[in-house]
C-alpha cells in the first residue's frame, strides 16, 4: 500500500478502484476521459494505476505518437505488445524496482529481471542481469546484441524458454552465493591487540 499511496496524486484515491474509469478522479483518469471522448479504444480492465491505448480503427501510428506527446507531464507512456500504456511518471517498472531495491537495501548488481519486450529495456538496464525467455521486439534484439553480457537469452521456445530461464536464474544466484561465501572465507581474521 505504501507504493500505491505515493501515486494517489495522479491516480486518485485507492478506494475508487471499483469505479468505472470514467467515474474515477485524478489526472490519469481525466486523460483517460479525454481519450475516450476522442474515440480511442482504451483498456483499463483490472488496472488501477494505468490504462492501455490499443489499436483503434481510423487512428494512425502518427495519431498515437501525437497522443503520447500531448499527455500531461505527470504521466509517462511506454509501448507494450503494440499498445501504449499510460501511468504516473513516478511509477513504472524502473521506479518500482528502485523503490524495492532501496527499501530492502539490495544493490542493483545483485538483482535480476525476466523480460522480453521493449517496455522492459529500461529496467533491464538497471539490474545486474536480464533473463529473456523470448525476444518479442526488434529493440530487445538490438539491446542484446549491443550488451550481450547483460542478457541471458533462452534457446528454447514458449514454456521451454521460461523453464530454461528459471533454471538460469537459479544457477545465477547459486553462483552469486558461492562467490560471496568464497570472499567471506578469504577475509583475514582480526588479530587481538
ChimeraX attribute file (.defattr): number of C-alpha atoms within 10 A of each C-alpha:
attribute: neighborCount
match mode: 1-to-1
recipient: residues
	/A:1	6
	/A:2	6
	/A:3	11
	/A:4	13
	/A:5	12
	/A:6	12
	/A:7	18
	/A:8	17
	/A:9	14
	/A:10	20
	/A:11	25
	/A:12	19
	/A:13	16
	/A:14	14
	/A:15	8
	/A:16	14
	/A:17	15
	/A:18	12
	/A:19	11
	/A:20	11
	/A:21	20
	/A:22	13
	/A:23	11
	/A:24	21
	/A:25	17
	/A:26	14
	/A:27	20
	/A:28	27
	/A:29	24
	/A:30	18
	/A:31	17
	/A:32	24
	/A:33	18
	/A:34	12
	/A:35	16
	/A:36	14
	/A:37	9
	/A:38	9
	/A:39	13
	/A:40	20
	/A:41	14
	/A:42	19
	/A:43	16
	/A:44	16
	/A:45	11
	/A:46	10
	/A:47	12
	/A:48	21
	/A:49	21
	/A:50	22
	/A:51	22
	/A:52	21
	/A:53	23
	/A:54	18
	/A:55	16
	/A:56	13
	/A:57	9
	/A:58	8
	/A:59	12
	/A:60	11
	/A:61	10
	/A:62	9
	/A:63	11
	/A:64	18
	/A:65	11
	/A:66	11
	/A:67	16
	/A:68	18
	/A:69	12
	/A:70	9
	/A:71	15
	/A:72	15
	/A:73	10
	/A:74	13
	/A:75	20
	/A:76	20
	/A:77	22
	/A:78	16
	/A:79	16
	/A:80	16
	/A:81	12
	/A:82	13
	/A:83	16
	/A:84	21
	/A:85	23
	/A:86	22
	/A:87	23
	/A:88	21
	/A:89	15
	/A:90	15
	/A:91	19
	/A:92	21
	/A:93	15
	/A:94	18
	/A:95	13
	/A:96	14
	/A:97	18
	/A:98	16
	/A:99	14
	/A:100	13
	/A:101	16
	/A:102	12
	/A:103	9
	/A:104	8
	/A:105	9
	/A:106	12
	/A:107	12
	/A:108	16
	/A:109	10
	/A:110	13
	/A:111	16
	/A:112	20
	/A:113	19
	/A:114	20
	/A:115	21
	/A:116	20
	/A:117	19
	/A:118	21
	/A:119	21
	/A:120	20
	/A:121	18
	/A:122	12
	/A:123	21
	/A:124	26
	/A:125	17
	/A:126	18
	/A:127	20
	/A:128	17
	/A:129	21
	/A:130	26
	/A:131	22
	/A:132	25
	/A:133	24
	/A:134	22
	/A:135	17
	/A:136	15
	/A:137	15
	/A:138	11
	/A:139	14
	/A:140	21
	/A:141	17
	/A:142	11
	/A:143	16
	/A:144	19
	/A:145	12
	/A:146	10
	/A:147	10
	/A:148	12
	/A:149	11
	/A:150	18
	/A:151	21
	/A:152	17
	/A:153	21
	/A:154	20
	/A:155	12
	/A:156	14
	/A:157	13
	/A:158	10
	/A:159	11
	/A:160	13
	/A:161	17
	/A:162	18
	/A:163	15
	/A:164	18
	/A:165	23
	/A:166	17
	/A:167	11
	/A:168	16
	/A:169	19
	/A:170	11
	/A:171	12
	/A:172	15
	/A:173	14
	/A:174	12
	/A:175	12
	/A:176	13
	/A:177	12
	/A:178	12
	/A:179	12
	/A:180	11
	/A:181	11
	/A:182	11
	/A:183	10
	/A:184	10
	/A:185	10
	/A:186	8
	/A:187	8
	/A:188	7
	/A:189	7
	/A:190	6
	/A:191	5
	/A:192	4
	/A:193	3
